[in-house]
Structures are given as structure tokens and as C-alpha cells.
Amino acid sequence: MASDTKAGLNGVSDSSAAIAGVLGGTGVEVKGPEGPVGSGSAALAAAVWFAYLNEAATMLEQDYATRDDIDAAMRFGCGYPVGPLRQLDAIGLDKAAAILDVLYEASGDCRHKVSAAITDRVNAGNLGETSGSGFYTFAGAGSADVVAEDAADSAAAGATREIKLVGVIGTGTMATGIIEVFAKSGYDVVYVARSDEKVAKVRAALEKSLDRAVSKGKLSEEDKTAILARVCGTTAHEDLGRVDIVVEAIVEDLETKKELFRTLDRVCKPGAILATTTSSLSIDVLAAETGRPADVIGMHFFNPAPVMKLVEVVSGSATAQDVTDTTVALCKAVKKHPVLCGDRAGFIVNFLLFPYLNDAVIAVDDQLTTIDAFDPLMKAWQSLPLGPFSLLDVVGNDVSLAIEETILDAFGDSCYTPAKGLVEVVAAGKLGRKTGEGFISYS
């Protein structure tokens, strides 16, 4: 967030008393685990959180994703109690604009410059709950009850392709979870692994997951047997020749995925949908490796796939409408919540989430706060499942760094530069829970 031309979080810290005064004047109170916090902590918390809220508004302004999809993505993808646009309406768009103005003056960070999506509504008198309309429409001025709006079902926009047989490529946790999702929903699944040993490993992991469900009374033995009967493993990509859709969940490496898509183009039947679970790579780049770019789409599941409801459906510039519609319909058929977005680094969730997490690390790097103070503060203030450092450790700090680097490469603004502390923990092999230590020790 900081650079030679921006005061960044240091500027926020220097102006903490003024920022805390604005927060108090707007009625936005920052509370920690034991009640209201001091002005310095309040200013830092506001700086990292309002940058996130403002970027969500800008995402809507740019027509990158719809209001409902942006809010659903953050609720279902991160476990947030409320989406960012709905939260802005609750705060009051005029109040949010006042807070952002003071933050921008202190930080110089472009993410604190009030989004036109907020300014336009304020100028029109649409302030959120207080006025009865903002990003949402409410039952009346001062009401928190959102008026339901008619929404067209994108899956009904046109004809969809028939999906009976699903292919999955990969042997990790994500691939195994995706296999389970499809098989539980009644689809026959062919999965591809690199060796017979890995085929057996996936089968064993699937059986273990189903056994847990049986032990908890969520699944019967008969259901387990039926699910396993629908799943077949192989080491040959040629066995994907009959699938109606293939979902790859291999390593997040561009050259490896490009090679795979060249193979899929060769072995899959005409009309088969080629889907990738990538969280950061370009759909268009992968599609260009095939002779059928209209059939290529992003289908970004969240981990663990059997539990997380969200799937980001990412259309490339050449993706056919019936491919998008079919993928949305398929997500609903397996009881997932699809959100639509375009082919841009970070999609919805990662683009909004990781700069916020990165800012938390910068605040500690600059000795403006500590992990022990900031993690519980953010968790308590926003009722989050995890504080930023705990979440980084769960995601994996190496994965988090790669995502932040991808966003920086795509957008170029120094505000997305990975925090020094994030780079250092990865270099030290402290990748988070999976290694027993990250920002926090788990030994």
C-alpha cells in the first residue's frame, strides 16, 4: 500500500485522531474483543476495511459483476456475514464517503478515493438504509428490510448443453472434493491421475470423506456405495473422450495448464465443455491453446469443495453463451451458488480479499500494530470467521503471495505490492497451517 508518493498506512496512523473523530461523527464504531478500541487501532481498521468496501463499489461501477454476485461472492466465498455493498448501505453512503475522503487525504491510496458508484448515489440522495435506497432498495426510509427485485435467471437465457458424464483432472484436495460434489449429485465421474498409485489415493480419500459423512448420519451406507459406483479413475486422458464437461484442478502453473488444455482439445469430443478451477490465471490464455475457445470457461470452486457453496463462473472473451448458461445450471444442479464474472486477475473474491489481507501485513511490517492485536480486532469488529493473519495461514502464505503477485502484475498499481512480511514468511518456509507455522505458530 505504501510507496514513495503515498503516505499509506503510516499516513493513516499519523492522522489517527482525526480519522477516529470522523468515525465517531458518523456513528461507525470500531470494537475489539473487549469493547471500543483506541483511535490508532480504529484508524488502521477503518483504512484496511473501507478500502475493501470501496473497491467492491468500483467493481460494480466498472460493470465487472452485478451487485448480487459481488455480495454473494464475499458471503459464500469468505463466510462474511454481509456483502460489501449491503454493508455500505447499512453504514450510509454519505458516511462511507466522508470516511473515505479523510482516509484518502491521509493515505494517498487510490483505493480510498471515493468510488463514483458511491458518489453518484449520494448526489442523487440515495444514501442507503437511511433514505430507503442505495445499492439496494428498502421497505422505507430507516428500514433494513430489502425489497426483493425480479432477477432474470441466466441459466434460462438460452439452450443449455446436456451434462451426463463429468471428467475431473487432479489428485489434490480440490480435485477430490469436486469429484465428491458431482458424484453425490448423481453424475457419473471419470477422474484422471498421473499414476495408478495416485488413482488409488484419490479413491481412498473419497471413501474416507464419505465414511465421515456416514458416521455423522449425513449419508447412508447405501448412498455411499452408490456414490462410489459412479466414480471411475484412470491414468489416461484419452478416457475423457466421452465426457460432456471436464474440470481440471491441477497445479496452479500456467505452462502446465496450457499443455493440459492442448491435450484436452485433442481427446475430448466436439461440444464438450473445458473448465478450469484456476483462481488467478487467464481463461483466454488457456482457451487460446485449443481450437475451441468458445467451449472454455472458468469454474472456480472454493476449498473444501463439498462444503463451500460458492463457484465463480468466469467467462473468457470467446466463451459461448450456452457454455456459460450450462455451467451456471450445472452449479445449481450440484447445490452450489454460482456468481458470474469476467476474465480478470483475482476474479471477485481474491481481488477484494487479498489486498485487504496484504494491508494487514503492511500494518504490522510498519510497526503500526501487532498480529496479536489486529487479528482479533478485525475478527470481532466485522464478525469474521477468522482474522486476516489466521486466514492467510489457512489459505497458505505461498498461495496468498502468488495471488497478490498476479494482481500486481495485472493492474500494476503499487498499492497491490506484496507486503514485505508476506514475502519473508514464504522465503522462510512458514507457509501456514500446512507447515505448522506461518504468521502464527501451530505447534
HELIX and SHEET records of a PDB file:
HELIX    1   1 GLY A    8  ASP A   14  1                                   7    
HELIX    2   2 SER A   16  THR A   26  1                                  11    
HELIX    3   3 SER A   39  GLU A   61  1                                  23    
HELIX    4   4 ARG A   67  CYS A   78  1                                  12    
HELIX    5   5 PRO A   84  ILE A   91  1                                   8    
HELIX    6   6 LEU A   93  SER A  107  1                                  15    
HELIX    7   7 CYS A  110  HIS A  112  5                                   3    
HELIX    8   8 ALA A  116  ASN A  123  1                                   8    
HELIX    9   9 SER A  154  ALA A  156  5                                   3    
HELIX   10  10 THR A  173  LYS A  184  1                                  12    
HELIX   11  11 ASP A  196  SER A  215  1                                  20    
HELIX   12  12 GLU A  221  ALA A  229  1                                   9    
HELIX   13  13 HIS A  237  LEU A  240  5                                   4    
HELIX   14  14 LEU A  254  VAL A  267  1                                  14    
HELIX   15  15 ILE A  283  ALA A  287  1                                   5    
HELIX   16  16 PRO A  293  ASP A  295  5                                   3    
HELIX   17  17 GLN A  321  ALA A  333  1                                  13    
HELIX   18  18 VAL A  349  ASP A  365  1                                  17    
HELIX   19  19 ILE A  371  GLN A  382  1                                  12    
HELIX   20  20 PRO A  388  VAL A  395  1                                   8    
HELIX   21  21 ASN A  397  PHE A  411  1                                  15    
HELIX   22  22 SER A  414  TYR A  416  5                                   3    
HELIX   23  23 LYS A  420  ALA A  427  1                                   8    
HELIX   24  24 ARG A  433  THR A  435  5                                   3    
SHEET    1   A 2 LYS A  31  GLY A  32  0                                        
SHEET    2   A 2 GLY A  35  PRO A  36 -1                                        
SHEET    1   B 8 VAL A 231  THR A 234  0                                        
SHEET    2   B 8 ASP A 188  VAL A 192  1                                        
SHEET    3   B 8 LEU A 165  ILE A 169  1                                        
SHEET    4   B 8 ILE A 245  GLU A 248  1                                        
SHEET    5   B 8 ILE A 273  THR A 276  1                                        
SHEET    6   B 8 VAL A 296  PHE A 301  1                                        
SHEET    7   B 8 LEU A 310  SER A 315 -1                                        
SHEET    8   B 8 HIS A 337  GLY A 342  1                                        
END                                                                             
